[in-house]
Amino acid sequence: MEGNFYTSQKSVSIRAKGQLARAYAQCQPQADAYGHCVEIAHSNKALEKDTCKEQRLALRECIDRAVDSRCAQSVANGAPSAEPRPTPAEATAPR
Protein backbone atom coordinates (compact mmCIF):
# COMPACT_ATOMS: atom_id res chain seq x y z
CA MET A 1 0.00 0.00 0.00
CA GLU A 2 1.42 3.32 -0.96
CA GLY A 3 1.63 5.85 1.84
CA ASN A 4 1.93 3.28 4.58
CA PHE A 5 4.91 2.05 6.55
CA TYR A 6 4.91 -1.47 7.94
CA THR A 7 6.32 -2.34 11.33
CA SER A 8 5.56 -5.44 13.38
CA GLN A 9 3.02 -6.55 10.76
CA LYS A 10 0.89 -3.45 11.36
CA SER A 11 0.21 -0.66 8.95
CA VAL A 12 1.36 2.73 10.24
CA SER A 13 0.39 6.00 8.61
CA ILE A 14 2.96 8.39 7.19
CA ARG A 15 2.11 10.86 9.98
CA ALA A 16 2.93 8.27 12.64
CA LYS A 17 6.11 7.36 10.75
CA GLY A 18 7.15 11.01 10.93
CA GLN A 19 6.44 11.13 14.66
CA LEU A 20 8.60 8.05 15.18
CA ALA A 21 11.40 9.55 13.08
CA ARG A 22 11.37 12.69 15.24
CA ALA A 23 11.32 10.55 18.39
CA TYR A 24 14.33 8.54 17.19
CA ALA A 25 16.15 11.79 16.43
CA GLN A 26 15.61 12.87 20.04
CA CYS A 27 16.88 9.50 21.27
CA GLN A 28 20.10 9.31 19.27
CA PRO A 29 22.39 8.30 22.19
CA GLN A 30 20.08 5.41 23.16
CA ALA A 31 19.71 4.33 19.51
CA ASP A 32 23.50 4.40 19.07
CA ALA A 33 24.04 2.33 22.23
CA TYR A 34 21.48 -0.26 21.14
CA GLY A 35 22.86 -0.45 17.60
CA HIS A 36 26.41 -0.79 18.91
CA CYS A 37 25.37 -3.60 21.26
CA VAL A 38 23.58 -5.49 18.48
CA GLU A 39 26.51 -5.01 16.12
CA ILE A 40 29.03 -6.36 18.64
CA ALA A 41 26.82 -9.30 19.60
CA HIS A 42 26.23 -10.14 15.94
CA SER A 43 29.93 -9.94 15.04
CA ASN A 44 30.72 -12.26 17.97
CA LYS A 45 27.93 -14.61 16.86
CA ALA A 46 26.41 -14.18 20.33
CA LEU A 47 23.17 -12.45 19.36
CA GLU A 48 20.38 -14.03 21.36
CA LYS A 49 16.92 -12.95 22.48
CA ASP A 50 17.81 -10.71 25.44
CA THR A 51 21.42 -9.90 24.57
CA CYS A 52 20.85 -6.13 24.41
CA LYS A 53 17.74 -5.94 26.55
CA GLU A 54 18.89 -3.02 28.73
CA GLN A 55 19.77 -0.87 25.70
CA ARG A 56 16.54 -1.79 23.93
CA LEU A 57 14.44 -0.89 26.96
CA ALA A 58 16.29 2.42 27.38
CA LEU A 59 15.60 3.23 23.71
CA ARG A 60 11.95 2.20 24.03
CA GLU A 61 11.45 4.38 27.13
CA CYS A 62 13.08 7.37 25.42
CA ILE A 63 10.90 6.96 22.32
CA ASP A 64 7.77 6.56 24.46
CA ARG A 65 8.60 9.79 26.31
CA ALA A 66 9.30 11.64 23.06
CA VAL A 67 6.08 10.46 21.40
CA ASP A 68 4.00 11.14 24.52
CA SER A 69 5.37 14.68 24.78
CA ARG A 70 4.62 15.34 21.10
CA CYS A 71 1.07 13.99 21.53
CA ALA A 72 0.56 16.23 24.55
CA GLN A 73 1.77 19.23 22.54
CA SER A 74 -0.62 18.36 19.70
CA VAL A 75 -3.58 18.10 22.08
CA ALA A 76 -2.63 21.40 23.71
CA ASN A 77 -2.62 22.97 20.24
CA GLY A 78 -6.16 21.73 19.52
CA ALA A 79 -5.52 18.41 17.81
CA PRO A 80 -7.79 15.52 18.82
CA SER A 81 -6.25 13.25 21.44
CA ALA A 82 -5.08 9.82 20.42
CA GLU A 83 -6.18 6.66 22.12
CA PRO A 84 -3.88 5.67 24.98
CA ARG A 85 -1.14 3.28 23.94
CA PRO A 86 -1.01 -0.10 25.68
CA THR A 87 1.79 -0.80 28.12
CA PRO A 88 4.47 -3.23 26.88
CA ALA A 89 2.85 -6.00 28.93
CA GLU A 90 -0.57 -5.30 27.39
CA ALA A 91 0.89 -5.11 23.89
CA THR A 92 2.50 -8.54 24.13
CA ALA A 93 -0.38 -10.26 25.94
CA PRO A 94 -2.22 -12.90 23.85
CA ARG A 95 -5.65 -11.86 22.64
LUMMI-170841 format. One record per residue (C-alpha): chain; residue in three letters; x, y, z. Coordinates in steps of 0.05 Angstrom, whole numbers, padded with zeros to 5 digits. Layout:
<atoms>
<atom><zake>A</zake><kenu>ALA</kenu><px>X</px><py>Y</py><pz>Z</pz></atom>
...
</atoms>
This chain:
<atoms>
<atom><zake>A</zake><kenu>MET</kenu><px>00000</px><py>00000</py><pz>00000</pz></atom>
<atom><zake>A</zake><kenu>GLU</kenu><px>00028</px><py>00066</py><pz>-00019</pz></atom>
<atom><zake>A</zake><kenu>GLY</kenu><px>00033</px><py>00117</py><pz>00037</pz></atom>
<atom><zake>A</zake><kenu>ASN</kenu><px>00039</px><py>00066</py><pz>00092</pz></atom>
<atom><zake>A</zake><kenu>PHE</kenu><px>00098</px><py>00041</py><pz>00131</pz></atom>
<atom><zake>A</zake><kenu>TYR</kenu><px>00098</px><py>-00029</py><pz>00159</pz></atom>
<atom><zake>A</zake><kenu>THR</kenu><px>00126</px><py>-00047</py><pz>00227</pz></atom>
<atom><zake>A</zake><kenu>SER</kenu><px>00111</px><py>-00109</py><pz>00268</pz></atom>
<atom><zake>A</zake><kenu>GLN</kenu><px>00060</px><py>-00131</py><pz>00215</pz></atom>
<atom><zake>A</zake><kenu>LYS</kenu><px>00018</px><py>-00069</py><pz>00227</pz></atom>
<atom><zake>A</zake><kenu>SER</kenu><px>00004</px><py>-00013</py><pz>00179</pz></atom>
<atom><zake>A</zake><kenu>VAL</kenu><px>00027</px><py>00055</py><pz>00205</pz></atom>
<atom><zake>A</zake><kenu>SER</kenu><px>00008</px><py>00120</py><pz>00172</pz></atom>
<atom><zake>A</zake><kenu>ILE</kenu><px>00059</px><py>00168</py><pz>00144</pz></atom>
<atom><zake>A</zake><kenu>ARG</kenu><px>00042</px><py>00217</py><pz>00200</pz></atom>
<atom><zake>A</zake><kenu>ALA</kenu><px>00059</px><py>00165</py><pz>00253</pz></atom>
<atom><zake>A</zake><kenu>LYS</kenu><px>00122</px><py>00147</py><pz>00215</pz></atom>
<atom><zake>A</zake><kenu>GLY</kenu><px>00143</px><py>00220</py><pz>00219</pz></atom>
<atom><zake>A</zake><kenu>GLN</kenu><px>00129</px><py>00223</py><pz>00293</pz></atom>
<atom><zake>A</zake><kenu>LEU</kenu><px>00172</px><py>00161</py><pz>00304</pz></atom>
<atom><zake>A</zake><kenu>ALA</kenu><px>00228</px><py>00191</py><pz>00262</pz></atom>
<atom><zake>A</zake><kenu>ARG</kenu><px>00227</px><py>00254</py><pz>00305</pz></atom>
<atom><zake>A</zake><kenu>ALA</kenu><px>00226</px><py>00211</py><pz>00368</pz></atom>
<atom><zake>A</zake><kenu>TYR</kenu><px>00287</px><py>00171</py><pz>00344</pz></atom>
<atom><zake>A</zake><kenu>ALA</kenu><px>00323</px><py>00236</py><pz>00329</pz></atom>
<atom><zake>A</zake><kenu>GLN</kenu><px>00312</px><py>00257</py><pz>00401</pz></atom>
<atom><zake>A</zake><kenu>CYS</kenu><px>00338</px><py>00190</py><pz>00425</pz></atom>
<atom><zake>A</zake><kenu>GLN</kenu><px>00402</px><py>00186</py><pz>00385</pz></atom>
<atom><zake>A</zake><kenu>PRO</kenu><px>00448</px><py>00166</py><pz>00444</pz></atom>
<atom><zake>A</zake><kenu>GLN</kenu><px>00402</px><py>00108</py><pz>00463</pz></atom>
<atom><zake>A</zake><kenu>ALA</kenu><px>00394</px><py>00087</py><pz>00390</pz></atom>
<atom><zake>A</zake><kenu>ASP</kenu><px>00470</px><py>00088</py><pz>00381</pz></atom>
<atom><zake>A</zake><kenu>ALA</kenu><px>00481</px><py>00047</py><pz>00445</pz></atom>
<atom><zake>A</zake><kenu>TYR</kenu><px>00430</px><py>-00005</py><pz>00423</pz></atom>
<atom><zake>A</zake><kenu>GLY</kenu><px>00457</px><py>-00009</py><pz>00352</pz></atom>
<atom><zake>A</zake><kenu>HIS</kenu><px>00528</px><py>-00016</py><pz>00378</pz></atom>
<atom><zake>A</zake><kenu>CYS</kenu><px>00507</px><py>-00072</py><pz>00425</pz></atom>
<atom><zake>A</zake><kenu>VAL</kenu><px>00472</px><py>-00110</py><pz>00370</pz></atom>
<atom><zake>A</zake><kenu>GLU</kenu><px>00530</px><py>-00100</py><pz>00322</pz></atom>
<atom><zake>A</zake><kenu>ILE</kenu><px>00581</px><py>-00127</py><pz>00373</pz></atom>
<atom><zake>A</zake><kenu>ALA</kenu><px>00536</px><py>-00186</py><pz>00392</pz></atom>
<atom><zake>A</zake><kenu>HIS</kenu><px>00525</px><py>-00203</py><pz>00319</pz></atom>
<atom><zake>A</zake><kenu>SER</kenu><px>00599</px><py>-00199</py><pz>00301</pz></atom>
<atom><zake>A</zake><kenu>ASN</kenu><px>00614</px><py>-00245</py><pz>00359</pz></atom>
<atom><zake>A</zake><kenu>LYS</kenu><px>00559</px><py>-00292</py><pz>00337</pz></atom>
<atom><zake>A</zake><kenu>ALA</kenu><px>00528</px><py>-00284</py><pz>00407</pz></atom>
<atom><zake>A</zake><kenu>LEU</kenu><px>00463</px><py>-00249</py><pz>00387</pz></atom>
<atom><zake>A</zake><kenu>GLU</kenu><px>00408</px><py>-00281</py><pz>00427</pz></atom>
<atom><zake>A</zake><kenu>LYS</kenu><px>00338</px><py>-00259</py><pz>00450</pz></atom>
<atom><zake>A</zake><kenu>ASP</kenu><px>00356</px><py>-00214</py><pz>00509</pz></atom>
<atom><zake>A</zake><kenu>THR</kenu><px>00428</px><py>-00198</py><pz>00491</pz></atom>
<atom><zake>A</zake><kenu>CYS</kenu><px>00417</px><py>-00123</py><pz>00488</pz></atom>
<atom><zake>A</zake><kenu>LYS</kenu><px>00355</px><py>-00119</py><pz>00531</pz></atom>
<atom><zake>A</zake><kenu>GLU</kenu><px>00378</px><py>-00060</py><pz>00575</pz></atom>
<atom><zake>A</zake><kenu>GLN</kenu><px>00395</px><py>-00017</py><pz>00514</pz></atom>
<atom><zake>A</zake><kenu>ARG</kenu><px>00331</px><py>-00036</py><pz>00479</pz></atom>
<atom><zake>A</zake><kenu>LEU</kenu><px>00289</px><py>-00018</py><pz>00539</pz></atom>
<atom><zake>A</zake><kenu>ALA</kenu><px>00326</px><py>00048</py><pz>00548</pz></atom>
<atom><zake>A</zake><kenu>LEU</kenu><px>00312</px><py>00065</py><pz>00474</pz></atom>
<atom><zake>A</zake><kenu>ARG</kenu><px>00239</px><py>00044</py><pz>00481</pz></atom>
<atom><zake>A</zake><kenu>GLU</kenu><px>00229</px><py>00088</py><pz>00543</pz></atom>
<atom><zake>A</zake><kenu>CYS</kenu><px>00262</px><py>00147</py><pz>00508</pz></atom>
<atom><zake>A</zake><kenu>ILE</kenu><px>00218</px><py>00139</py><pz>00446</pz></atom>
<atom><zake>A</zake><kenu>ASP</kenu><px>00155</px><py>00131</py><pz>00489</pz></atom>
<atom><zake>A</zake><kenu>ARG</kenu><px>00172</px><py>00196</py><pz>00526</pz></atom>
<atom><zake>A</zake><kenu>ALA</kenu><px>00186</px><py>00233</py><pz>00461</pz></atom>
<atom><zake>A</zake><kenu>VAL</kenu><px>00122</px><py>00209</py><pz>00428</pz></atom>
<atom><zake>A</zake><kenu>ASP</kenu><px>00080</px><py>00223</py><pz>00490</pz></atom>
<atom><zake>A</zake><kenu>SER</kenu><px>00107</px><py>00294</py><pz>00496</pz></atom>
<atom><zake>A</zake><kenu>ARG</kenu><px>00092</px><py>00307</py><pz>00422</pz></atom>
<atom><zake>A</zake><kenu>CYS</kenu><px>00021</px><py>00280</py><pz>00431</pz></atom>
<atom><zake>A</zake><kenu>ALA</kenu><px>00011</px><py>00325</py><pz>00491</pz></atom>
<atom><zake>A</zake><kenu>GLN</kenu><px>00035</px><py>00385</py><pz>00451</pz></atom>
<atom><zake>A</zake><kenu>SER</kenu><px>-00012</px><py>00367</py><pz>00394</pz></atom>
<atom><zake>A</zake><kenu>VAL</kenu><px>-00072</px><py>00362</py><pz>00442</pz></atom>
<atom><zake>A</zake><kenu>ALA</kenu><px>-00053</px><py>00428</py><pz>00474</pz></atom>
<atom><zake>A</zake><kenu>ASN</kenu><px>-00052</px><py>00459</py><pz>00405</pz></atom>
<atom><zake>A</zake><kenu>GLY</kenu><px>-00123</px><py>00435</py><pz>00390</pz></atom>
<atom><zake>A</zake><kenu>ALA</kenu><px>-00110</px><py>00368</py><pz>00356</pz></atom>
<atom><zake>A</zake><kenu>PRO</kenu><px>-00156</px><py>00310</py><pz>00376</pz></atom>
<atom><zake>A</zake><kenu>SER</kenu><px>-00125</px><py>00265</py><pz>00429</pz></atom>
<atom><zake>A</zake><kenu>ALA</kenu><px>-00102</px><py>00196</py><pz>00408</pz></atom>
<atom><zake>A</zake><kenu>GLU</kenu><px>-00124</px><py>00133</py><pz>00442</pz></atom>
<atom><zake>A</zake><kenu>PRO</kenu><px>-00078</px><py>00113</py><pz>00500</pz></atom>
<atom><zake>A</zake><kenu>ARG</kenu><px>-00023</px><py>00066</py><pz>00479</pz></atom>
<atom><zake>A</zake><kenu>PRO</kenu><px>-00020</px><py>-00002</py><pz>00514</pz></atom>
<atom><zake>A</zake><kenu>THR</kenu><px>00036</px><py>-00016</py><pz>00562</pz></atom>
<atom><zake>A</zake><kenu>PRO</kenu><px>00089</px><py>-00065</py><pz>00538</pz></atom>
<atom><zake>A</zake><kenu>ALA</kenu><px>00057</px><py>-00120</py><pz>00579</pz></atom>
<atom><zake>A</zake><kenu>GLU</kenu><px>-00011</px><py>-00106</py><pz>00548</pz></atom>
<atom><zake>A</zake><kenu>ALA</kenu><px>00018</px><py>-00102</py><pz>00478</pz></atom>
<atom><zake>A</zake><kenu>THR</kenu><px>00050</px><py>-00171</py><pz>00483</pz></atom>
<atom><zake>A</zake><kenu>ALA</kenu><px>-00008</px><py>-00205</py><pz>00519</pz></atom>
<atom><zake>A</zake><kenu>PRO</kenu><px>-00044</px><py>-00258</py><pz>00477</pz></atom>
<atom><zake>A</zake><kenu>ARG</kenu><px>-00113</px><py>-00237</py><pz>00453</pz></atom>
</atoms>
